[in-house]
Each structure stands twice: as C-alpha cells, then as structure tokens.
Amino acid sequence: MLDRSLEAVVELAKSGLNVRMVVVFGTHKLDTVGYLARYAETFQMVFVYQDESYEPTLDGAIRSALPMTRGPVALVLPDIVINGAGGAGSLLAALGQIGVTGWSVVAAEERNPDTLRQMGALAVTEEGGTMTVGAATDKPADPSGFNAFWGMVAVTEDEAHRLPDVVSEGADSPLVGAAALMVEEIVNYNTVAG
C-alpha cells in the first residue's frame, strides 16, 4: 500500500524535479522508516519525529514537517492511493496548477455521505472547463452540498504555512478557490467501509 501511495511522488522525481519527502513518524512507525530505505536513490528523504506539543493528530504531523519543507509542498498521505488513468501523474499536474491561487487538489467525485463524513470533503464546480473548489471541510458532520473529496494537496511555498488548516477542526479551509484535478478513483485504506 505504501508503494502505491508513493507512485505520484516517484513520478515527480522521474520528471526531473528535485523531490524532498518529509516523513513524520513516532516510535511505533520505525518499521515504516526502514521500509522507505528502498527510495533513497529516488528522492531525498528527511525524517522527523512528530512534535508531541502539536498533539497526535494529522495537523500536528503537518506542523512537525513544515520546517523541513522548501519550494512547493505536497501533502501525500500513506493510506491514500490514486487509481485509474493518469493517477501516477496527478500530483505533477496538480503542482502545475498552483500558480493561480497557490493551491491545488487531486480529487475524486463522491456522493456517498458516509464516505464524505470520513474524508476531506469538497464542493467542486466547473466553469469554462476549469474545476474549482467552492467549499471545503475535513470530515463534515453534514456532508450535504459536497460532491468530492481530496486525496493529495499541492501548495506554493508562500501558502504552505496554512497547510495544517486543511485538516484542522474548526479552521477555515485554505482549499476554497483551489484548482481541482479530478481523477478516476481515490482509495483511503484507513476508513471504515460504508
């Protein structure tokens, strides 16, 4: 599963970009750190323990990683896999779309309310052939009005400080206005089947 979730990151490195992957972990993830050694020749890796003062949440992990980032930043989660045609190149395409608003998401259409309650829900609209995020929230209690969810997020270096707000409860999502690159399917192996 980890190899599948990193396909888009490997594709970035193959495109010629200088890729630095920041891996946030705790002591219970040391086997994962060892497993990632197979990518040492593909891209640069930096490992950082999750700072416990940020709490053991996803936004805490992102806050722990941010000081190690530079240039455009992509949020790629180890339990998310992009499937279908163009999936491996989707992150590269998303990075190519951050120029307008500073943000871009790789997203999949979703109408199942149970799935949307477990994910980063989006209301994606199309205008003139461009897909844009009109509303976004993480794990909404009321998923009505949402029609998609994100699998990866790309952001400019200037906006990266707001990346934890993508998954922070109660924060205004910086994804509103982001370009949305729609893919065939996103599988989250860490959610409860509906």
Secondary structure by P-SEA (a helix, b strand, c coil): cccccaaaaaaaaaaccbbbbbbbbcccaaaaaaaaccccccbbbbbbcccccccccaaaaaaaaccccccbbbbbbcccccccccccaaaaaaaaacccccbbbbbbbbccaaaaaacccccccccccccccccccccccccccccccccbbbbccccccccccccccccccccccccccccccccccccccc
